[in-house]
Amino acid sequence: MYRNYFKRIFDIIISLVGIIILSPIFIVVTIGLSFANSGKPFFFQSRPGLNGVIFKIIKFKTMNDKVDSSGELLPDSERLTSIGSFVRKTSLDEIPQLFNVLLGHMSIIGPRPLLVSYLDIYNSDQARRHEVRPGITGWAQVNGRNAITWKMKFILDVYYVDNISLLLDTKIFFMTIKKVFIREGISSKDHVTIEPFRGDEN
């Protein structure tokens, strides 16, 4: 009952309340990132959602588009702006996804939506993460986020799919608040963002 009905109702209520309460922060961050990113405060990208259906995720743009002499984008660490670094560390870059939740693309709690290119390299267990709506935060995020291996991330995602409940979602919600305050697991050990998944962790 919770998984098929009440979870969506809670998503709508929480996303609406969140948008209203966080609107002042949303406006300030949008203005700041507009200056830092040449008028482009938002980042849009196609991501697979429930049952692998593609949607456009929206986040705050924390990195600029600077390229090297060959026209290739510079490494993430060199493109991360000062305000972008702050936005990432405080997880404010996730705020725009409340609109994705309101539209039904995402849930407040669920496996994080990854890249479309990964769909073809998942094994059968890893692909099960798409049996539910992706989330702004999830079981993997409160258990390491970018600081854990892909293998562990998928194990945690599938665990969530098999154990969705109001109790688990509530636990993840409050653990997320704690993680945001202590800024834990934002980056992997040696990179600003986690290394790409290459389909070699089964």
N, C-alpha and C positions, 0 to 999 in steps of 0.2 A: 504493500500500500504506500509506504513512504517513498520507495524508489520510483514507482510509476505515477504518483499523483502529488503527494505533499512536497516532495523535493522541489518540483518545478514551481509550486506556489511560493515556497520559501525563497527561491531564487528571485522571483519577480519582486517580492516585498523587500528583500535585502538590497537588491540592486537599485531599486527606486529610492530607498532611504539613503543608501550610500551615495548616490548621485547628488541628492539634495544636500546632505551634510558636507560632502567633500567638494562641492562646487566652488567655494572660494579658493581652495588649494588648486583645483583643476585650472581655474582661470590664471592664477599666479604662475603656475608651472608652464602653462601654454604660452604665456607672454615671454617668460624667460627662455624657453627653448626656441621660440620664434626668432629671438635675437641670436642665439647660439648656432642655429641651424639654417640661417638664411631664409627665414620665413616658413620653415617646415617643421612644426612642432610634433607632428604625428608620424607614426610608422605603420604602414599597412602591409600585410602579407597574407597570402593564401595559406590556410592551414586545414588539415582534415579534422572534422568533428565527429559527431555521432554517426556510426556506421560508415565512416570514411568520407562523408559528404563534405565537400570543400566550402569554406567560408572565408571571409576577410577579417583577420584579427586586427584590432587597433590598439596600439601602445604609444606611449610617449617616445619620441625619437631621442635616444641618448647619445648617438654617435653621428658625427658629420659624414659627408660624402667625399672626403679628400682622397685623391688618387696619387699614385707614383708617376714617374716619367713615362711608364708604359701604359698608363691609363687604368691600371689595376687598383682596386681599393686598398688603402693602407691597412695594416693589421688592426684588429679591434682596439687594442690598447692605445694605439696612436690616434684613433678617431674618436675615442671617448672624450666628450667635452667635460669641463669642470662641473657645470650644472648637471650634465648628464650623469656624471659619476655620483653626485649627491642623490639624484633621482633614483638611480639603480640601487644604491646602498640602503635607501629608505623604502624601496619597493613602490615608490610613487608611480613608476612607469606602468604599473599594472592597472591604475585607476580607470583609464578609458575602456578597459575590457568589461566594465560594468554595463556598458551599452551593448556589448556582445551577449551578455547574460540576459539583459532585458529583451533582446531580440530572439532569444532562444538558441543562439549558436553555441553558447557555453553555459556552464553552471558555476556557482560560486566555488563549489568543491568538486574536484575530479582530476583525472590525469591531465597534465599540462599538454596543450596542443603542440605537436612537433611539426617538422617540415613535411610537405607533401612528398618530397623525394624519398622519404623513408618508407612510404607505404609498400614499395616493391621489394624491400629488403628485410621486412619483419618476418620472423618465423610465426607459426600459428599461435603460440602463446603470447608473443609480443603484440600481435595484431588485436588481441582481445581487449586492449586498452580502449578500442573504439566502440565497445559495446555500451558505453555510457557517454554522456556529454563531457567534453574536456572542461577543466576548471581553471579558475584564476589561481587557486592554490590546491594542493592535494597531499596525499599520504607521502609521496616521494619528496615533496618540497619541505615538509616538516621533519623529514628524516635525512636531511643532507643536501637537498636541492642540487646545485651544480658541483658540490664537493664529493658526490658519490659516483660510482661507476655506472655506465649504461646498464650493465647486467642487473645491478641492484635496483636501479630506477624502474626497470621493467617488472621486476619481481614485486616491488611495492605497488606499482600501478595495477597489476593483475590482482593482487591481494585486495586492493580497494574495490575493484569491479565485483569480486566475489563476496565482499563483506559490507556493502553499502548499508548504512543504517543512520538514523537520526543521532544516535549516540556517537558513532564514529565521525560523522560530519561535524558535530559540536566539538569533539575533541580536536579535530584538525583545525577548526576555526580559531579556537583559543590558543592552540600551539602556534598558529601562523602569526597571531598578534605578538606572542612572545618572541618569535624568530625575527620579526620586523624590528622590534626594539633592541635586540642584541646583535642584529645584522649578521646572522650566522649563515654560512653556506651560499652566499651571494655569488661567489666566483669559484671556479675550480682551482686546484693548487697552483698551476702555472699559467693560467689564462684568465682573461677578463670574462670570457664566456666559455662554456663547456665545449670540448672538442666535438666535431661532427660524429654522428653515429654512422658506422660503416658496415653494419650488418654482420660483424664478426664476433658478437657476443651472444651466444645462444644459451 
